[in-house]
Amino acid sequence: MFKVLLLLFIVMPIIEIMVLMNVGGLIGVLPTIVIVILTAWVGAAMVRQQGLATYQSVQYKLAQGQMPSDEIIAALLLLVAGVLLLTPGFITDGFGLLLLWPVSRAAIVKAVQKHLTASKTNHTSFFHGQFDQHQSGAQSQFSEDINSDQGFENRHIDSEKSGKTIDGEFERKD
């Protein structure tokens, strides 16, 4: 994780500055600034348009009773694309445009979805087995209390005699 943060916050800006200086030396300072501002403006407009389309798709799927997981991931990628396009520099603009391109975004969504599904099934099966064991014990004890004809007061008194704890206090230590 440290290497990724180092790359994002130290190495990437240095590379961006070097590229901006080289491009500015080749085509001039003013055209370089115009290109950077133009890519930010066009990118923001494209992100807005595709974001609205994704929002409408989410609304449609929710109305149909389906889970819009692909659209949620696509919306997050569009958010990242917007941030990258608003960041001055040609490399970040390239990555932002790559995320705006529907073909590459769909491939990234499928890869993320595959990764999330694989990790979800591994965790779900583990917790599901644990939950079933605890739930069956708790459910049988609960059903015994409900099926008995005792009132609340009698059950409370009986549980005090049997040594079961009904009330308790806890203190959170974070």
Legacy VTK file of the C-alpha trace (Angstrom):
# vtk DataFile Version 3.0
C-alpha trace
ASCII
DATASET POLYDATA
POINTS 174 float
0.000 0.000 0.000
2.866 2.343 0.794
4.349 1.825 -2.664
1.049 2.707 -4.332
0.711 5.900 -2.275
4.326 6.799 -3.011
3.673 6.335 -6.705
0.475 8.388 -6.652
1.607 11.330 -4.573
5.306 11.705 -5.307
6.366 9.958 -8.495
3.267 10.745 -10.595
3.382 14.545 -10.142
7.092 14.573 -10.960
6.452 12.649 -14.184
3.510 14.948 -15.037
5.660 18.047 -14.551
8.401 16.590 -16.754
5.919 15.750 -19.519
4.291 19.203 -19.295
7.704 20.871 -19.533
8.724 18.765 -22.550
5.417 19.372 -24.365
5.632 23.075 -23.498
9.153 23.156 -24.957
7.971 21.489 -28.187
4.738 23.353 -28.918
4.991 26.373 -26.649
3.631 27.351 -23.273
0.319 28.854 -24.389
-0.784 25.882 -26.557
0.139 23.514 -23.729
-1.992 25.449 -21.246
-4.881 25.587 -23.741
-4.698 21.818 -24.307
-4.693 21.115 -20.554
-7.683 23.418 -19.976
-9.512 22.036 -23.023
-9.079 18.412 -21.917
-10.365 19.295 -18.448
-13.435 21.050 -19.891
-14.260 18.352 -22.468
-13.588 15.620 -19.928
-15.896 17.200 -17.361
-18.664 17.472 -19.968
-18.208 13.838 -21.000
-18.152 12.642 -17.395
-21.359 14.566 -16.745
-23.087 13.073 -19.791
-22.013 9.499 -19.105
-22.687 9.925 -15.402
-26.279 10.924 -16.111
-26.679 7.947 -18.434
-25.318 5.657 -15.713
-27.669 7.233 -13.167
-30.642 6.570 -15.454
-29.509 2.984 -15.900
-29.282 2.553 -12.109
-32.803 3.962 -11.733
-34.142 1.621 -14.421
-32.563 -1.468 -12.869
-33.825 -0.535 -9.410
-37.331 -0.056 -10.830
-37.083 -3.548 -12.350
-36.039 -4.984 -8.983
-32.502 -5.809 -10.130
-29.245 -5.005 -8.387
-27.303 -2.374 -10.402
-23.843 -3.574 -9.384
-22.232 -3.021 -12.791
-23.603 0.505 -12.937
-22.360 1.327 -9.445
-18.839 0.238 -10.346
-19.075 2.183 -13.620
-20.193 5.277 -11.688
-17.171 4.988 -9.393
-14.900 4.652 -12.416
-16.513 7.746 -13.944
-15.830 9.621 -10.717
-12.169 8.602 -10.897
-12.109 9.598 -14.584
-13.471 13.035 -13.700
-10.822 13.565 -11.056
-8.079 12.432 -13.425
-9.301 14.698 -16.224
-9.498 17.724 -13.947
-5.955 17.110 -12.721
-3.553 19.043 -14.951
-1.309 16.799 -16.976
-1.257 14.598 -20.030
-0.726 11.250 -18.323
-3.674 11.682 -15.950
-5.753 12.893 -18.905
-4.836 9.733 -20.782
-5.925 7.521 -17.889
-9.085 9.593 -17.471
-9.980 9.249 -21.144
-9.289 5.536 -20.930
-11.845 5.283 -18.118
-14.318 7.373 -20.123
-14.088 5.085 -23.129
-17.024 2.662 -22.717
-15.131 -0.371 -24.037
-12.249 -0.100 -21.568
-14.595 0.866 -18.727
-16.749 -2.217 -19.389
-13.638 -4.425 -19.287
-12.568 -2.874 -15.972
-16.104 -3.281 -14.563
-16.099 -6.972 -15.487
-12.671 -7.479 -13.897
-13.730 -5.706 -10.692
-17.045 -7.583 -10.645
-15.238 -10.911 -11.074
-12.848 -10.049 -8.245
-15.673 -8.937 -5.940
-17.773 -12.004 -6.721
-14.883 -14.373 -6.040
-14.006 -12.715 -2.756
-17.677 -12.487 -1.732
-18.301 -16.198 -2.269
-15.246 -17.146 -0.239
-16.316 -14.994 2.720
-20.009 -15.826 2.444
-19.499 -19.563 2.582
-17.329 -19.257 5.687
-19.714 -16.982 7.545
-22.737 -18.877 6.344
-21.469 -22.059 7.984
-20.708 -20.238 11.227
-24.070 -18.477 11.170
-25.982 -21.721 10.652
-24.379 -23.311 13.700
-25.096 -20.376 15.984
-28.516 -19.711 14.548
-29.767 -23.264 15.045
-28.857 -23.208 18.744
-30.331 -19.772 19.335
-33.432 -20.554 17.347
-34.243 -23.715 19.301
-33.844 -21.920 22.632
-35.972 -19.026 21.403
-38.671 -21.330 20.072
-38.834 -23.114 23.449
-39.463 -19.781 25.183
-42.139 -18.776 22.706
-43.881 -22.141 22.687
-44.156 -22.237 26.483
-47.348 -20.849 28.010
-45.543 -18.823 30.668
-45.990 -15.083 30.837
-43.077 -12.675 30.642
-42.779 -12.275 34.385
-42.693 -16.038 35.009
-40.037 -16.582 32.364
-37.922 -13.798 33.891
-38.166 -15.334 37.367
-37.484 -18.852 36.062
-34.390 -17.714 34.213
-33.065 -16.002 37.351
-33.449 -19.254 39.285
-31.726 -21.278 36.586
-28.705 -18.963 36.601
-29.119 -17.638 33.050
-28.210 -14.005 32.527
-30.955 -11.900 31.014
-29.649 -8.389 31.692
-26.120 -7.186 31.488
-23.969 -4.162 31.008
-21.070 -3.766 28.653
-18.400 -1.218 28.128
-16.854 -0.624 24.711
-13.080 -0.351 24.787
-11.848 0.975 21.477
LINES 1 175
174 0 1 2 3 4 5 6 7 8 9 10 11 12 13 14 15 16 17 18 19 20 21 22 23 24 25 26 27 28 29 30 31 32 33 34 35 36 37 38 39 40 41 42 43 44 45 46 47 48 49 50 51 52 53 54 55 56 57 58 59 60 61 62 63 64 65 66 67 68 69 70 71 72 73 74 75 76 77 78 79 80 81 82 83 84 85 86 87 88 89 90 91 92 93 94 95 96 97 98 99 100 101 102 103 104 105 106 107 108 109 110 111 112 113 114 115 116 117 118 119 120 121 122 123 124 125 126 127 128 129 130 131 132 133 134 135 136 137 138 139 140 141 142 143 144 145 146 147 148 149 150 151 152 153 154 155 156 157 158 159 160 161 162 163 164 165 166 167 168 169 170 171 172 173
